[in-house]
């Protein structure tokens, strides 16, 4: 019963994060904090032994993804999403979550290019990406919403599609 409630809670969290990311390219901190606090009641039926994997699951994604944040490859909100999901389901889910997220985001990027979301001039800009020094100059149309990829990857991992 509690596993189902935990899964529903994470799914609502992911949908909320995606909603804010798609609208504003930002995920407010209160969304992450609220769902972290919503994790606390689940410790009661799981027992005290579940606290350590949850804390490690909260910290490990930050440590692993921080270098990508430094080079502006991923946003802080995306790191927080991974941390909250790993807090709910333990650090063991992290590597599967990251690999599936990587694959899904690559597919989303290819779809974005193939279906002409990018204009011809923007495609030239995309292929000259290595010349860019200031990542703030990248237009929003060239960015991928990683929260969507993380949401899909989380559903795949949590749903048991990939073990």
VENBEL-V70328 format. One record per residue. N is the residue number from 1. RES is the residue in one small letter. PHI is phi in radians with two decimals (* if undefined). PSI is psi in radians with two decimals (none if undefined). NEAR is the number of other ideal C-beta (glycine too) atoms within 8 Angstrom. Layout:
BEGIN
((N,RES,PHI,PSI,NEAR) (N,RES,PHI,PSI,NEAR))
END
This chain:
BEGIN
((1,x,*,-0.83,4) (2,x,-1.23,-0.51,8) (3,x,-1.15,-0.70,6) (4,x,-1.16,-0.76,7) (5,x,-1.10,-0.68,9) (6,x,-1.12,-0.76,11) (7,x,-1.09,-0.72,9) (8,x,-1.14,-0.72,8) (9,x,-1.07,-0.78,13) (10,x,-1.15,-0.69,15) (11,x,-1.10,-0.74,9) (12,x,-1.11,-0.71,9) (13,x,-1.04,-0.83,13) (14,x,-1.09,-0.75,15) (15,x,-1.12,-0.66,9) (16,x,-1.15,-0.76,10) (17,x,-1.12,-0.75,15) (18,x,-1.12,-0.71,12) (19,x,-1.01,-0.87,8) (20,x,-1.17,-0.68,12) (21,x,-1.13,-0.73,14) (22,x,-1.19,-0.52,8) (23,x,-1.46,-0.67,5) (24,x,-2.26,-0.01,5) (25,x,1.07,0.25,6) (26,x,-2.40,2.55,7) (27,x,-2.02,2.02,12) (28,x,-1.08,2.53,6) (29,x,-1.08,-0.53,7) (30,x,-1.10,-0.48,6) (31,x,-1.14,-0.82,12) (32,x,-1.13,-0.80,14) (33,x,-1.11,-0.72,8) (34,x,-1.05,-0.81,8) (35,x,-1.34,-0.39,14) (36,x,-1.19,-0.71,10) (37,x,-1.18,-0.56,7) (38,x,-1.20,-0.27,9) (39,x,-1.29,-0.50,13) (40,x,-0.98,-0.79,6) (41,x,-1.10,-0.37,6) (42,x,-1.33,-0.25,13) (43,x,-1.22,-0.49,11) (44,x,-1.07,-0.94,5) (45,x,-1.30,-0.40,5) (46,x,-1.42,-0.41,8) (47,x,1.63,2.96,6) (48,x,-1.20,-0.39,5) (49,x,-1.19,-0.30,6) (50,x,-1.49,-0.13,11) (51,x,-1.22,-0.78,8) (52,x,-1.10,-0.85,7) (53,x,-1.06,-0.55,10) (54,x,-1.24,-0.73,13) (55,x,-1.17,-0.75,9) (56,x,-1.11,-0.69,10) (57,x,-1.12,-0.46,17) (58,x,-1.36,-0.65,13) (59,x,-1.54,-0.66,9) (60,x,-1.04,-0.78,11) (61,x,-1.07,-0.59,13) (62,x,-1.13,-0.79,10) (63,x,-1.14,-0.69,7) (64,x,-1.30,-0.71,8) (65,x,-1.61,-0.15,13) (66,x,-1.03,-0.71,9) (67,x,-1.04,-0.63,6) (68,x,-1.17,-0.58,8) (69,x,-1.18,-0.69,12) (70,x,-1.06,-0.71,6) (71,x,-1.57,0.21,6) (72,x,1.15,0.51,5) (73,x,-1.50,-0.34,5) (74,x,-2.61,2.62,8) (75,x,-1.53,2.82,7) (76,x,-1.12,-0.63,6) (77,x,-1.10,-0.64,12) (78,x,-1.18,-0.65,12) (79,x,-1.14,-0.73,14) (80,x,-1.14,-0.62,11) (81,x,-1.07,-0.84,15) (82,x,-1.04,-0.69,15) (83,x,-1.13,-0.77,14) (84,x,-1.17,-0.74,15) (85,x,-1.08,-0.76,16) (86,x,-1.21,-0.47,16) (87,x,-1.15,-0.68,12) (88,x,-1.27,-0.70,12) (89,x,-2.01,0.14,12) (90,x,1.54,2.83,10) (91,x,-1.24,-0.28,9) (92,x,-1.12,-0.36,6) (93,x,-1.47,-0.23,13) (94,x,-1.03,-0.88,13) (95,x,-1.17,-0.70,6) (96,x,-1.10,-0.74,10) (97,x,-1.07,-0.76,15) (98,x,-1.19,-0.74,11) (99,x,-1.15,-0.76,8) (100,x,-1.18,-0.68,13) (101,x,-1.07,-0.75,13) (102,x,-1.03,-0.82,8) (103,x,-1.13,-0.76,8) (104,x,-1.17,-0.71,12) (105,x,-1.16,-0.60,11) (106,x,-1.13,-0.73,8) (107,x,-1.12,-0.75,8) (108,x,-1.08,-0.68,12) (109,x,-1.16,-0.75,9) (110,x,-1.13,-0.74,8) (111,x,-1.07,-0.72,8) (112,x,-1.08,-0.68,10) (113,x,-1.30,-0.81,10) (114,x,-1.11,-0.75,6) (115,x,-1.45,0.27,6) (116,x,1.28,0.38,5) (117,x,-1.10,-0.58,6) (118,x,-1.59,2.30,10) (119,x,-1.29,2.95,6) (120,x,-1.02,-0.73,5) (121,x,-1.15,-0.63,6) (122,x,-1.23,-0.54,11) (123,x,-1.13,-0.71,10) (124,x,-1.08,-0.70,8) (125,x,-1.10,-0.71,10) (126,x,-1.10,-0.74,10) (127,x,-1.30,-0.27,6) (128,x,-1.69,0.35,8) (129,x,-1.01,-0.59,7) (130,x,-1.15,-0.32,4) (131,x,-1.49,-0.14,5) (132,x,-1.41,2.26,9) (133,x,-1.80,-0.55,3) (134,x,-1.87,1.84,5) (135,x,-1.26,-0.18,6) (136,x,-1.24,-0.30,4) (137,x,-1.36,-0.20,6) (138,x,-1.25,2.16,7) (139,x,-1.16,2.71,8) (140,x,-1.06,-0.49,5) (141,x,-1.17,-0.26,7) (142,x,-1.68,-0.06,9) (143,x,-1.64,2.60,8) (144,x,-1.83,2.37,9) (145,x,-1.36,1.71,11) (146,x,-1.13,-0.41,11) (147,x,-1.10,-0.57,15) (148,x,-1.16,-0.80,13) (149,x,-1.12,-0.72,13) (150,x,-1.15,-0.68,15) (151,x,-1.08,-0.85,13) (152,x,-1.11,-0.77,10) (153,x,-1.10,-0.67,12) (154,x,-1.13,-0.74,12) (155,x,-1.11,-0.70,10) (156,x,-1.13,-0.79,10) (157,x,-1.18,-0.86,13) (158,x,-1.23,-0.62,11) (159,x,-1.24,-0.17,6) (160,x,1.52,0.24,5) (161,x,-1.20,-0.67,5) (162,x,-2.10,2.19,7) (163,x,-1.75,none,3))
END
